[in-house]
Amino acid sequence: MKNKKINKISTEKMAGIAIFSALAFVVSLVVRFPVQFLTFDAKDAVITIAAFVYGPLSAVIISFLAALIEMITISTTGWYGFLMNFASSAVFSLTASLIYTKKRNLNGAIISLYSAIGATVGVMLLLNLLVTPLYLQYVGAPITNADMVAMLPTLLLPFNFAKALMNSAIVMLLYKPTVMALKRLGLVK
């Protein structure tokens, strides 16, 4: 009897993760704004809501699946874009989820999202210094270390901060209605 309950829970969770993975990809198709060689999308909000519901591991799984599907279908940046998309989504949603699992209330959500903004901006600035020059050289854009450093305060820092902040705002607006809808449908307890 116990095994059936465990299987049912994991099956429900797998289905939820699959649904949120598909939704994250659809959102990345619909809410997509190019900023030079960067792209703002709202999939991190979808992934974070799923991570709040299903836990931190789902943040990593959905981030990976959404970035992989995006790379295969609509991305023009190849493995470089996949790595950056995965890292950005995973850092944001995993950070928020890890903190929110310890303090599941409004204050915990706010703290988790502020922490996710900070972590995402920090990690993405580091990755922008390491990965972006490789990508720009790959596509034939001449870039020096000085050019890359000059982009940090004028493009990369504002972009990463704005993207994380907007995704946080979306999470705050949609988390409660989403969870209530999932509860009504019997998909979460």
N, C-alpha and C positions, 0 to 999 in steps of 0.2 A: 504494500500500500504506500509506503514511504517513497519508493522509487517512482511510482506514477506521479506523485506530487512534484518531485524534483524534476522529472522530465517535462511535466506540464509547465512549470515555472520557467525552465530554460527554453522551452519551445516558444512561450509567450515573449520572453526577452529577446530571443533570436528574431522573431517576427517583428518586434518593435524596432530592433536595431536595423533590420532590413528596410522597414518602412521609413525610418528617419534617414537612412543612407540615401534612399531614393529621393526623399524630400530635400535633403541637403543639395543633391545634384540639381534638382529642378530649380531650387532657389538660386543656385549659382548660374543657371541659364537665364533666369528672368531678371534677377537683381544683379546686374553686372555693369560696372562703370570703369572704363579704362582711364588710367592716369599715367601718361607716358608709357613705360614698359610694364607698369604695375596694373593690377585689376582689383577694384573693390567689389566684393560680393558679400552677401549676408548669410552665407552657409554656416559660418561659425556660430551664429545665434541658434540655428536649428540643431547643430551638433551639441551645443552646450545645454539646450533644453533636454535633449535626449540623455546627456550625461547626468543631468540633475535627476532625471527619472530612473535611469538604468545603472548609473554608477560610472566611476572613472574609466574602467576598461572599455566601456562602450564609446567613450570619447576618442580613444585611440583607434578603435576598430572603424568607427564611422568616418573619422578624419582620413584614415588610410583609404577606405573604399571610395569616398567622395573625391579625393584627390586623384586616385587611380582612374576612375570613370571619367573625370574631367580631362585628364591627360590623354586618354584614349580617344575621346570624342571631340572636344571643342578647343583644347589648349593648343597654342602654337609654340609653347616654350619647352616642350619635351620633358626630360628628366629633371632639368633645372627647375622648371615650374612645378613639377610634381613634388619635389623636395621642399620647395618654399611653401607651397599650398598645404602640404601635410604638416610641416613644422608649425606654421602659423595656426592652423586649426587645432592641432593636437595640444600645443602649448596653452592656447587660450582656454579650450574646453576642459582639458585635464586639470589645469590649475584651479579653475572655477569649481569643478566638480569635487576635487579632493578637499577643498575647504568647505564647500557646501555640505558634504556628507557628514562633517563634524558638527555643523551648526545649521540645522535645517529650519531657518526662519528668515524673515525679511532682512534682519541685520546680517545674518550669515550670507545671504545672497548678495547683498551690497558689498560686503568685505571680499567675498570670493570674486566678484566681477572686477572690483578695483585691483585686486591682486593679479587677476588674469590680464588686465590691461598692462600693468607694469611688467609682468613676466613676458608677455608677447612682444612688447616694444623692445625690451632688452635682448631677448633671444633673436628677434628678427633683425635688429641692428647688427648684431654679431654675424648672423648668417648673410645679411646684405653685404657686409665687408668681405666675407669669404666666398660666397656663391655667385653673387651678382656680377662681379668682374669676370668670372669664368663664363657666365652666360653671355654677357655683352661681347666678350672676345669671340665666343663661339658664333655669334650672329654677325661678326665683323665690325662691331662698333669700337672704334679706338678709344681706350680708356686707360687712364693712369691711376695710380694710387691716390694722387692728389685730387683727381676728378671724383673718385669714389668717396673720399673723405668730405669733399665739398658738397656732395649730394646728401650726406647725412642730415644736416640741420635744415636744408631747404626742401628736400623731397621725401627721403626715407623716414625720418622721425615723424614729421607731420602726417604722412600717409598711414604709417603703422598705428600711431596714436588715434587718429580719426577712425580708422577701420575698427579697432578694438573698442573704442568708445561707442560707436554706432551699433556694433553687435551687442554690446552690453545693454544699451537702451532697448534694443529689440527683445532681448531676453527678459528684461524687467517688464515689458509690456505684454509679452505673449506667454510667459511661463505658466502663470496661474490659470488662464483660460484653457491652455493646452492640457494641463494636468486634469482640470475638471472635466474636459471633454473625454480624455482617455479613461477617466474613472467611470463616467457615465456609460461608455462603451464596454466597460469591464476589462480593459486592457492593462490597467494598473490598479493596485490596491491603494 
